[in-house]
Structures are given as structure tokens and as C-alpha cells.
Amino acid sequence: MTDHVYSFRCPSSSIRQGLYGFLFSVMILDAGCDGTPSDVVASKTPAVVSTPGRIILSAEESSRVGLVVQPVARSDFRTHRDFPAIVQPNQRNMAEITTLVRGRVVEVYADLGQQVKANAPLAILYSSELGLAQSAYLKAKAKLHLAEQAYSRAQFLLQEQVIGEAEAQRRQAELLSIQAEANESHDRLKLLGMNDEEFKRLEQSRKIRSVVPIVAPFEGRIIGRKLTRGEVVETTENLFVIADLSEVWVQANIPEKDIPFVYAIHATGGTQVEVRINAYPKEVFKGTITYIGDVLDPVTRTMQLRLELPNLDGRLKPEMFATIRLFSEAQPDRLAVPEAALQRDQGRTFVFVQRSANEYELREVNVGESNGLLTSILGGLSEGEPIVTQGAFVLKSELLKKPV
């Protein structure tokens, strides 16, 4: 077998020059990637994170993003909680008017929304039941008169020994029975709404009146009417609803978790409450707590809270939606910061403290309650330290590499 001999020949000078040029170009490009382009990007970056938790922002960029720095201060701190509510008529000054006797509506004088005086006529009913009851009363009174005369004669005849003791006792029993009938008919008429003046008129004139007047029990406004002329109404029906709306109730349902907050306020005498009515968003009304519920609604797990509002101008209408705001007792000399100064990320709460003219430091803080504008600080800050109160989100986004 013939042995093969392999040999290697170096490339010519022209080929070697081409290879050297290619390697040199690669080195130039690699150097450029770490040089000039990165410098250009850095020049466009407004903020530089110098050390972990700190960020540097030039005065020009601070002005552009609207950073505002204020010192941490102490003040009287109060919290509040809002609860939805609804306007209701004052139940103590409201009446649902019914009839005590079944009857047909003859006349209706009052209309919905009308202001009426006390004892003003609202409607007239015709009731045959009332007429029959009056007739039964007159008959009972007549029978009673005869029974009283018969018993008086029996007493005289017994003294003269004309009749015996047994006959006198029989007539006395008849008198007692008829007296019971007369009392029963009298009570029946009282249950049907007759007063002493009408009894006196009936006994004197002996005329039966089957009409039933429906009158207003007090001065107020008609907020409900459920009858028309000609219809027959029963004793279970509400004919009118009248209410004095010069004072209204505002009722709210307090969730079970907020009940301790309400009782803490009430224990310190905080009965004054702010009320905001949805129909008048720019006004704040002042009310007084008059009732705190004793039991919870088993379905909604809420407690009823009631307060009273004056309504002399009548602008507050029943069923209006409202919001009541309860304030806690003022806590003096509490460290607090604006809500906008606080930033949150991954369960942490922090602020940005100004370390120098252009340097800001992230500082974790322990926060307490918030009233929507200020939040109390329990730890992490000292009085007088300058913090960013506006624009803190810009610093957070730059520090955490998040887009603004």
C-alpha cells in the first residue's frame, strides 16, 4: 500500500492581509458597543441611581416633573369614615291614616303634596255599618229606659206587698241584662270612632248619621294618598300618609366591623355628624345622632344608626340618598404626612426623603390610620425631615425601573 503524505501550505500574503483586516474591524465594532453609544443613552437619562435606595435628579428635571418637598410636621389628627344613608320622614311626626269602619268614599278633599292643618277634613266615607251600630245603640238606650222604669215600679210594689220578692228579682235581672247591652253598643260605637260630642248629639237628636269624616291628626304634608271617590275601603287599608317634614331622619346601616368606631365616637360625646346629600353635593349638613341600634340585621350584618336634620325649607325629601361622615376624637401632636407622599410596592410603604439639593432617599415607614388627606406615621420619620409630597411616583418609577 502506498503511503499518502499530506502537507499544509501557508496562505499567500494577500489572504493574510484580508484576515487581519476582518479581525481588526470586529475589534473596532466591539469597542464601539462599550463606548460612544452607551454614553449617548446615559446623556438622555434624567435620573441616576447612585446607590441602592437613592436617586439623583437634576434641578431642571425636578422642576419639570413637579416635585414638591415639605418638612414632616405634627398636628391634631382626626380620622373619619363614610357610610351610605337614606333620608326618611320623622316617624314621630308621621301618621298612616286608616278608617275604623268599612265604608264607601263619598268625598276626597286632600291631595298628594298638600299642606294641611290639624283636624282638617281629608275625606268623607258613607258606612252602613256605622248606621246600624247607631241604631242598635238607640234601641238599647230605649230598652234600658223601660227596664229602669219597670224595676222602679217593682221596688214600689214590693214595698206595698203587691208582688213577691221573686218578681222584683226577675225585673232587676232584666235591668242588668239590658244595661250590659247598652254598654256593649256604646263601646261598639267608640270603636267605630265616635267621640263624646257625637254621642251627645245622637242622644239628643235621635238622628242616625252614617257618614265618617277622615281628619288630619296634626299639621303636616300629605305624602301618600291611596283612595278615590266611589271605592269601598276596608279597615286594613291606609287612606292617607301625613308627615311633618320640618325635621327628617337620616338612617344608615353600619357594618359590623365599624361598630367599635361608632361606639368610641359616641362615648366621647361625638353626636354631631356631617351629612352630604347626593342632590346637593356642594353642601354639608349638620345632624345629631339620636339612635344607635341595639341589634344587628341577621342578613346584612349591619347596625342601624339614625340622626335628625332640620328641614325648614323642605329641600330634603324622603328616600333621597345621602352619606354620613363620622369623625374620631382629635389626636393631638401626631406625626402625619400627605397621602400623596406615600408610595407602596410589594407590601412596603415608603416615602422619599431629600438628602441634598438633587438627591432623594427611599425610606420605609410604618403608617397608621388615614383620613383621606393625611396619614399618621408611627415610625420611620422624624419631625422636620424634608419629604417629597408631590411627584413621588416619578421617583418610585425611576428607582424601580417602571415606566411613568
C-alpha positions in Angstrom: 0.0 0.0 0.0 1.3 3.4 -0.9 1.6 5.9 2.0 -0.1 9.3 1.4 1.7 12.3 2.6 -0.4 15.5 3.5 1.2 18.9 3.5 0.0 22.3 4.7 0.9 25.4 2.8 0.6 28.8 4.4 -1.8 31.3 2.7 -0.4 33.9 0.5 0.3 37.4 1.7 -2.9 38.8 0.2 -5.1 36.3 2.1 -3.3 37.0 5.3 -3.9 40.8 5.0 -7.6 40.1 4.4 -7.9 38.1 7.6 -6.1 40.7 9.6 -8.4 43.4 8.3 -11.5 41.4 9.3 -10.3 40.8 12.8 -9.4 44.5 13.2 -12.9 45.5 12.1 -14.5 43.2 14.7 -12.4 44.7 17.4 -13.4 48.2 16.4 -17.1 47.3 16.5 -16.8 45.6 19.9 -15.1 48.7 21.3 -17.8 50.9 19.9 -20.6 49.0 21.7 -19.0 49.7 25.1 -18.1 53.3 24.2 -19.9 56.1 22.4 -23.5 54.6 22.1 -23.8 54.0 25.9 -22.6 57.5 26.6 -25.4 58.9 24.3 -28.0 56.8 26.2 -26.7 58.0 29.6 -26.9 61.6 28.5 -30.6 61.2 27.8 -31.4 59.6 31.2 -32.7 62.3 33.6 -32.1 60.4 36.8 -29.2 58.3 38.1 -29.4 55.8 40.9 -26.2 56.4 42.8 -26.5 53.8 45.5 -29.3 51.3 46.3 -32.4 53.2 47.7 -31.1 56.7 46.4 -31.8 58.6 43.3 -30.3 61.8 41.8 -32.4 64.1 39.9 -31.2 67.4 38.5 -32.9 70.7 39.4 -34.2 71.0 35.8 -35.8 67.6 35.9 -37.2 68.1 39.4 -38.9 71.2 38.1 -40.2 69.5 35.0 -41.8 66.6 36.8 -43.2 69.0 39.5 -41.5 67.7 42.7 -42.7 69.4 45.9 -40.7 69.0 49.1 -42.2 69.8 52.5 -41.0 69.1 56.1 -42.8 66.5 58.2 -44.9 68.2 60.8 -47.1 67.4 63.8 -50.7 68.4 64.1 -54.1 67.4 65.6 -55.0 64.3 63.7 -58.6 63.1 63.1 -59.9 60.2 61.1 -63.3 59.8 59.6 -65.4 57.1 58.0 -68.3 57.5 55.5 -71.4 55.4 55.4 -74.3 55.4 52.9 -77.6 56.5 54.2 -81.1 57.5 53.1 -83.5 60.3 54.1 -86.7 59.2 55.9 -89.6 61.1 57.4 -89.5 61.6 61.2 -91.5 58.6 62.4 -92.6 60.6 65.5 -94.3 63.2 63.3 -95.8 60.8 60.7 -99.2 59.1 60.6 -100.7 56.5 58.4 -104.5 57.3 58.5 -106.9 54.4 58.3 -110.7 54.1 58.9 -112.2 52.3 61.8 -115.2 51.3 59.8 -115.8 49.8 56.4 -117.3 52.3 54.0 -117.6 53.9 50.6 -115.7 57.0 49.7 -118.1 59.9 49.2 -115.7 62.9 49.0 -111.9 63.4 49.0 -110.7 66.9 50.0 -106.9 66.4 50.4 -104.5 65.7 47.5 -100.9 64.4 47.3 -98.4 67.0 48.4 -100.9 69.3 50.1 -100.1 71.0 53.3 -103.0 70.6 55.8 -103.8 71.9 59.3 -104.7 69.8 62.3 -108.2 68.4 62.3 -108.6 69.5 58.6 -111.1 67.2 56.7 -109.4 64.8 54.3 -112.3 62.7 53.1 -115.8 61.6 53.8 -117.0 57.9 53.9 -120.5 56.5 54.0 -120.8 53.5 56.2 -124.0 51.4 56.6 -122.2 49.6 59.4 -121.9 52.8 61.4 -125.6 53.5 60.8 -126.6 50.0 62.1 -124.4 50.4 65.1 -126.0 53.8 66.0 -129.5 52.3 65.5 -128.6 49.4 67.9 -127.4 51.9 70.4 -130.6 54.0 70.3 -132.7 50.8 70.7 -130.5 49.7 73.7 -130.9 53.1 75.3 -134.7 52.9 74.8 -134.9 49.4 76.3 -132.7 50.5 79.2 -135.1 53.3 79.9 -138.1 51.0 80.0 -136.2 48.4 82.2 -135.2 51.1 84.7 -138.9 52.3 85.0 -140.1 48.6 85.4 -137.6 48.0 88.1 -138.5 51.2 89.9 -142.2 50.1 89.9 -141.3 46.7 91.1 -139.5 48.2 94.1 -142.6 50.2 95.0 -144.9 47.3 94.6 -142.7 45.1 96.7 -142.8 47.7 99.5 -146.6 47.7 99.2 -146.6 43.9 99.2 -148.4 43.7 95.9 -145.7 41.5 94.3 -143.4 39.0 95.8 -139.6 39.0 96.2 -139.1 36.7 93.2 -140.8 39.1 90.8 -138.7 42.0 92.0 -135.5 40.0 91.5 -136.6 39.0 87.9 -137.1 42.6 86.9 -133.7 43.5 88.4 -132.1 40.8 86.3 -133.7 42.2 83.2 -132.4 45.6 84.0 -128.9 44.4 84.4 -129.0 42.5 81.1 -130.3 45.5 79.2 -127.6 47.7 80.8 -125.0 45.3 79.5 -126.5 45.5 76.0 -126.5 49.3 76.2 -122.8 49.4 77.3 -121.9 47.0 74.6 -123.5 49.1 71.9 -121.8 52.2 73.3 -118.4 50.6 73.2 -119.1 49.4 69.7 -119.6 53.0 68.5 -116.5 54.2 70.3 -114.5 51.5 68.4 -116.0 52.9 65.2 -114.6 56.3 66.0 -117.5 58.2 67.7 -116.5 60.7 70.4 -118.4 62.1 73.3 -119.7 65.1 71.4 -121.2 62.8 68.7 -122.8 60.6 71.4 -124.4 63.7 72.9 -125.7 64.7 69.5 -127.1 61.2 68.8 -128.9 61.0 72.1 -130.4 64.5 71.8 -131.4 64.4 68.1 -132.0 60.6 67.8 -130.8 61.0 64.1 -128.5 58.4 62.6 -125.5 59.7 60.7 -123.8 57.2 58.5 -121.0 59.4 57.3 -117.5 59.0 58.7 -115.2 62.1 58.5 -111.5 61.4 58.0 -109.5 64.3 59.5 -105.8 65.2 59.9 -104.4 64.3 63.3 -101.8 67.1 63.1 -100.4 69.7 60.8 -98.3 68.3 58.0 -98.0 67.4 54.4 -99.8 64.7 52.5 -97.1 62.3 51.3 -99.4 59.4 50.5 -102.9 59.0 49.2 -104.5 55.7 48.4 -108.2 56.2 47.8 -110.5 57.6 45.1 -114.1 58.7 45.2 -116.6 55.8 45.0 -114.4 53.0 46.1 -115.1 50.8 49.1 -112.3 50.9 51.7 -111.6 48.4 54.4 -110.3 49.0 57.9 -106.9 47.4 56.9 -106.2 50.0 54.2 -104.1 53.1 54.6 -106.0 56.0 53.2 -103.5 58.8 53.7 -100.0 59.2 54.9 -99.3 62.6 56.5 -95.9 63.8 57.8 -94.4 66.9 59.3 -91.2 67.3 57.2 -89.8 70.2 59.1 -87.4 67.7 60.6 -86.3 64.5 58.9 -84.3 61.4 59.8 -81.2 60.1 58.1 -80.7 56.4 58.6 -77.5 54.5 57.8 -76.6 50.8 58.2 -73.2 50.4 59.9 -71.2 47.3 59.0 -70.3 45.0 61.9 -66.6 45.8 61.7 -67.2 49.5 62.1 -69.4 49.3 65.2 -66.5 49.8 67.7 -65.6 53.0 65.8 -69.1 54.3 66.2 -69.3 53.5 69.9 -65.9 55.1 70.5 -67.2 58.3 69.0 -70.5 58.2 70.9 -68.7 57.5 74.2 -66.7 60.8 73.8 -69.8 62.8 73.1 -69.3 63.0 69.4 -73.0 63.3 68.4 -72.5 65.9 65.7 -72.3 64.3 62.3 -71.7 65.7 58.8 -74.3 64.7 56.2 -73.8 65.0 52.4 -76.9 64.7 50.3 -76.4 63.4 46.8 -78.8 66.0 45.4 -76.7 68.9 46.9 -73.1 67.7 46.5 -71.6 71.1 47.4 -73.4 71.5 50.8 -72.6 69.9 54.1 -75.5 69.5 56.6 -75.0 69.0 60.4 -77.1 66.4 62.2 -77.3 64.9 65.6 -77.2 61.2 66.4 -80.4 60.2 68.2 -80.4 56.4 68.0 -77.8 53.6 67.8 -79.3 50.2 67.0 -79.4 47.5 69.7 -79.5 44.5 67.4 -77.9 43.6 64.0 -79.7 42.7 60.9 -79.1 39.0 60.6 -79.0 39.1 56.7 -76.8 42.2 56.1 -74.9 42.1 59.4 -75.3 45.8 59.9 -76.4 48.0 62.7 -78.9 50.9 62.3 -77.7 54.4 63.0 -80.2 57.3 63.0 -79.7 61.1 63.1 -82.0 64.1 62.8 -81.7 67.0 60.4 -83.7 70.3 60.4 -85.6 70.7 57.1 -87.4 74.0 57.4 -87.1 74.9 53.8 -88.3 71.4 52.7 -85.4 70.7 50.4 -84.7 67.3 52.0 -87.1 64.7 50.5 -87.8 61.3 51.9 -85.9 58.5 50.0 -83.0 60.8 49.0 -79.6 59.2 49.0 -77.0 60.6 51.5 -73.7 59.9 53.1 -72.9 60.4 56.7 -69.4 61.1 57.9 -68.3 60.2 61.4 -65.2 61.8 62.9 -63.0 60.3 65.5 -61.8 62.2 68.5 -58.8 64.5 67.7 -55.4 63.0 68.5 -53.1 65.9 69.4 -49.4 66.2 68.4 -49.5 63.3 65.8 -46.9 63.0 63.1 -48.7 62.9 59.7 -47.8 63.2 56.0 -50.0 63.9 52.9 -51.4 60.7 51.4 -49.7 61.6 48.0 -46.3 61.3 49.7 -46.7 57.6 50.4 -45.7 55.1 47.8 -46.3 51.3 48.0 -44.7 48.4 46.3 -44.6 44.7 47.2 -46.1 45.2 50.6 -43.8 48.0 51.5 -44.8 51.6 52.3 -42.2 54.3 51.8 -41.5 58.0 51.2 -38.7 59.9 49.5 -36.6 62.0 51.9 -34.5 64.8 50.3 -30.8 64.2 51.3 -29.4 67.1 49.3 -30.5 69.5 46.6 -30.6 66.8 43.9 -30.5 63.5 45.9 -33.5 61.7 47.3 -33.5 58.6 49.6 -36.2 55.9 49.8 -37.3 55.5 53.4 -39.7 52.8 54.6 -42.3 54.0 57.1 -44.8 52.4 59.5 -48.2 54.0 58.9 -51.3 54.3 61.0 -54.8 55.5 60.1 -55.7 57.8 57.2 -58.4 60.4 56.9 -58.1 60.6 53.1 -55.8 63.7 53.1 -53.2 62.8 55.8 -51.9 59.5 57.1 -50.4 59.2 60.6 -46.8 58.0 60.8 -45.9 55.5 63.6 -42.2 55.1 62.7 -39.5 55.7 60.2 -39.6 59.5 60.0 -38.8 62.4 62.4 -40.4 65.8 62.6 -38.9 68.3 60.3 -37.4 65.9 57.7 -38.0 67.1 54.2 -40.0 64.6 52.1 -41.4 64.6 48.6 -45.2 65.4 48.8 -45.9 65.7 45.1 -44.2 63.8 42.3 -43.1 60.9 44.5 -44.5 58.4 41.9 -41.9 59.7 39.4 -39.1 58.9 41.7 -40.6 55.5 42.5 -40.9 54.6 38.8 -37.4 55.6 38.1 -36.0 53.9 41.1 -37.9 50.6 40.4 -37.3 50.9 36.7 -41.0 51.2 35.9 -42.5 53.5 33.2 -44.0 56.7 34.5 
